[in-house]
């Protein structure tokens, strides 16, 4: 700083910026051009002008993917820096292999399949579906492009089970997870136990991540049991039957919705309608899921404004939404 002051450059706000000092600017720009050229070569593009324009929803999701990739790649716990004096020919490939092994992201969700809709309900919940549940499953099964399903039924008729059965059928159409949103932390905790029981009935090959997404999640005993290092989790790992994983990387506040199965308060969806930092990660986490919103009649006028905007975004991603209510 003293050197810049002597040159009279310290008064110029452009002297030190994201580029660094003026002397460093050319070096940094050459690195940027080299990275850009490498990406163009990898994608088969000859020039930036040949890149196709992208719509806003696509840009949001691509930005979310870039942020996620950046946070993983820059995590020195997974990918420690390589000292310059240790650059052997296979140092980079070894670093990548070690990083992915330590990150250990769960595989994709494999849905439960059955010969008939009745058999699917029997496998998942142990009972024959009622008329309402059968109607919901038929509607989802026959739909070519699932959109929004509004399910209004009295309490005790099995709306939660109907939504989960619909999620299984949607998974066969490409959905990769679920988000189950409720009005309060208490109702989220209650549903979480039922989601865990449902998830444990999924095929044996599954190893998926689960997340309880609200401010007091770590106080939930069932959720803590699924965390790595706990006695119950250790027993399951030794037995080779671990299906649900509270993955450490998804425990971050901004990464919560990236887990496969997410149960939480509805504000997790509402915040996707806000202009906030890293909101793209919320969109990325929601776009590939079946979004289930319970007690949708319980929200006030302010919440409904945010919900309406969030639903517009989900619609632009062709994300199926299931709205549950005992009364509209």
N, C-alpha and C positions, 0 to 999 in steps of 0.2 A: 504493500500500500504506500509505503514511503517512497518507493521508486516511482510509482505512478504520480505521486504528489509532486515530485521533483520535475517530472515531465509535463506537469500541468494537465494530465489526463484524468485525474481523480474527480474533477468537476463535471466531466462528461458522463452522463448516465449510460451512454452506449459503450463506454470503455470496458466495463465489466458487466456481463450479461450472461445469458445461458450459453453464449459462445465461449466464454472465458475472456481473457484479455485480447487485445487486438493482435498480438503476436501469435496467440494460439488459434485464432479464428480460422485461418487457412488450413491448418492441420486438422481441425475438427470437421471442417467442411469436406475435406478430401476423404476422411473416414466415412462420413455420411454418404458421399457419392459412391464409394466403394461398396458399402452395404446395399445401397439402392440398386447398383448394377448387378450385384450378386442375386438379389431377389428377382430382378427382371429376367436374368438368365435362367433362374430356376423355374420361373412361371412361363417361359417361352415367349415373353413379350420383347419386342425390339426397342420400344420407346414408351415413355409415360403417356404419350398421346394416344397409344393404341389400347390403353386400359379402358374397359367399358365403364360407363357411369353406374353408380349404385344408388339404390333408394335409401331413404333414411333408416327404416327398420334394419336393413342389411348392414348399414354402416354402424349402427348401435351394437349389433351382435358381433361384428368383426372387431370393433373396439374392445368389447368385453373379452373376446378370445385373446387379443393381444395383451391386455392387462393381465389376464390369468397366466398366459405363457411367460410374461415378463416376471411376474411375482414368483413363479416356480423356478425359472432359470436363474434368477438373481438371488435365490435363497442359498446362502453359503453352507447351511446345514446339509442340504441335498447335493449341491454342486459347488464344493469348495474351490477357491481359486488355485490355479496351477502356478507354482513359482517358475520364473523364467529359466532357472537353472535345472529344472526338472522336466523340460519339454522333450520327452521321448516320442518316437513315432506314433505310439498308440495311446498317448496320454489323454487326448481329447475323447476318443471313443471309450476308454476305460472310465473317464469321468462321467460321461453320459450314461453308461451302463450302471455304474454305481449309484448315480442320482436317481434314476428311475426305479431301481430296486429299493432304495431307501424311501422314496416317496410312496411307492406301493399303493397306487390308486386302485380302488375296487373295480371289477369288471362291470359291464353293462347289465342291466336288469333283464332276467329271463322270465317272462310271465308264465303263470300257471295255465296249462291247456287241458281241455277235457273234451269228451266226445259230444257233449250236449251242454246247453246252458244250465240245466238242472244238475248235471254232474259237476259242473264248475262250482256251483254254489255248495254242493255237498262236500267237495274236496276242500273248499276254502273255509266254510263255516259249520259244516256238519248238519245242515238241514236243507230241506227243499225250499226253493224260492217261492215267495208269495206272488200274487198277481202284479203288484206294483214293481217288485224287483225284476220279474220276468219281462214286463213291458219296457223297463229301462234297458235291460240287456239286449232285447230285440232291437230297440231303437239304435243303440250304439253299434250292434253287430251289422245292421243293414245300412248304416250311414257310410257314404263314400268319403265325405269330408266333414268329420265331426266338428261342430261349432260349440254353441252354448246349450246346455240342458238345464232347465229350471224344474226342479223337483219339489213339489209341494205335497206334503203328506202329514197326517197326524203323528204325534209323538209315539214312539214304540213300534212303528210299522217297519222299521229297518232301513231308513234312508242312508245311514252310514254304510251298511253292508251293500246296498244298491250302488252307491258311489264307488266303492272299492271293487265290486264286480265289474262295473263299467271301466274302471282304470285297467283291470286285467285285459279286457277286450281291446281297449285303446292301445295297450302295449303291443298287441299283435299288429296294429296299424302303424307302429313306429314311435309311440310315446316312450320316453326313457325314464320316467319316474313320476312321482306325485308330489304335490304340495297340498296340504290340508290346513286351511286357515279357519280360525275360530275367534270369537270376540275377546276372550280373556285368557289369562295365563292358566286359570283354574280349569277351564274347559279344554284348553290345549293339553294340559297334563292328563286329563281323563281320557281324551281321544288317543293320546300317545300310547297308552297301554294297549288299546285295541289295535292300533296300527302295528305294534310290535308283534302281537299275536297273529295278525293277518300275514305279516311279512314272513313269519316263521313257518307258514304253510306253503310258501313259495318253493319251487323246485330246489333239490339239493345242490345243484350246480351254482346257485346264486351266492354271491358275496358282494353285497351292496352297502353303500354308506347311508346312514340315517342321521337326522339332526333334529333336535328339539330347539326351535328358534324363538326364544324370548329371553328377557333379561334375567330370569331366575332359573334358567334351564339346569344349571349345575346343581341345584338343590333337589332335583327330581331323582329319587333313588333308582328307579328303573333305568333312567338315562345314564346314570353313573355306572350301573352294572355293565353297560355295553362299551364303556371306555376301555382302551387298552391298558393293561397293567393291573386292573382290578382282579380280585380273586376269581370271580365268576367268569370273567372274560378269559383269564388264563386257563381255566379248566376247559372251556370250550375250544380254545386254540389247540391245546394238547390233544383233544379228542378229534380235531380236524373237522368240526361241525360248525365253525363260525360262519354265520350267514349275514348278520347285521354288524356293521362296524361304525363306531363313532370316529371317523378319520380325523386325525389331528389337524390336517391342513384345512378342512372345512369348518373347524371350530371358530375361525375368525369371524368377527361380526359381519364383514363385507362378503365373506365367502359362504355364508350359511346356506343360501339358496342353491348353491352348486352341488350339494349332496343329492343322492338319488331320491330318498324318501325324506321329506321335510314336513314336520308338524309344527305349527307356530301360530302366533297371533296374526290377525288379518292385516295388521299394519305392515307386515313384511311385503304384502302385495301392494298396499296403498302407497308405500314409499317408492315404488317403481314409477309412480306418476309425478314424483318430485324432481326438480332440477337440483340434484345433489351430487357431490363428488363420487365417482365410481358407481353411479347408478346403472351403468352398462352391465355390471356384474349381476345385478338383480334381474335384469332383462334376460341375460344369458342363462341364469339359473331357472327362470320360469318358462322360457320359450319351448323347451323340450319336454315339459311335464304335462300331466293332467292336473289342472288347477281346480281344487274342490274348495268351495267357500260355504261354510256352514253358518246357520243362523243369519242368513243375509237380510232378514227383515229387521234385525236389531240395530242397524247402523243409522246414525242421524244424518241430517241433510249435508253436513260438512263432509262426513266420511263418504257419503254417496257420490259427492263430486269427485273425490280422488278415486273412488272405485270405478266410476264411469270412465275416467281417463285411463286408468290401468287396463280396463277391459278393451278399450280401443287399441292399446298397444298389443295386448294379447291376441286380439283379432287380426292385427297386421302380421303376426307371426303364425297364424293358423293354429294357435294353441287351444285345445279343447278345454272348456270351462264347465264345471258342474256346480250349480247353485242350489243349496238345500235350505228349506224353510218349512216350519210347521204351519206358518200362516203368512200370507202376503198381504 
